Amino acid sequence: MNLGAGVVGIGNDICDVRRIEAAWLRHGERFVHRVLGEAEQRVWQQRSQRWGGRGVRYLATRFSAKEAFSKAVGLGMRMPMTWRHCEILNHPSGQPYIRLSGELKTWFEAQGWRAHVTVSDETDYATSVVLVEHIPL
């Protein structure tokens, strides 16, 4: 894959897991429902049931990846970019990918773009990088 000439944007973000945990403790499920799409919420529930810290880190990586995506496409957090219309999911292999929906999906596909994402977390931090490229015709 030749990413050089077709790169539209690169976004990265680092997120303090403790800040996400504080927001979750303060706002509870409302925070989760605001940030995560439906499929992500199911994964968050599963991970949180096993161990609460794992759920919080999942929430932090998704928050970080959505921030990175919004930077890579140049929108920031304004329409058509919304938290819930940008989901960071995983293939069976574990590789993360971005699934868009609603107006954001329509807008993104009209640009002829494709996005790649990577996420990582350690005890206190979650980080992500998103690369957006133009798909050659």
Number of C-alpha atoms within 10 A of each C-alpha: 3 7 12 8 8 13 17 18 17 20 20 21 19 20 21 18 25 15 13 20 19 12 14 16 11 11 11 12 12 11 15 18 14 11 22 23 21 13 13 22 18 12 17 20 13 14 18 17 12 10 10 15 15 16 20 21 27 22 26 28 27 25 24 24 29 32 23 25 30 22 20 22 20 15 13 16 14 10 10 16 23 21 19 20 21 24 25 24 18 14 8 7 6 8 11 16 17 19 15 20 15 13 14 17 15 12 16 17 13 9 11 12 17 15 21 14 22 18 22 16 17 10 11 12 18 24 22 23 22 26 21 20 23 16 15 7 4
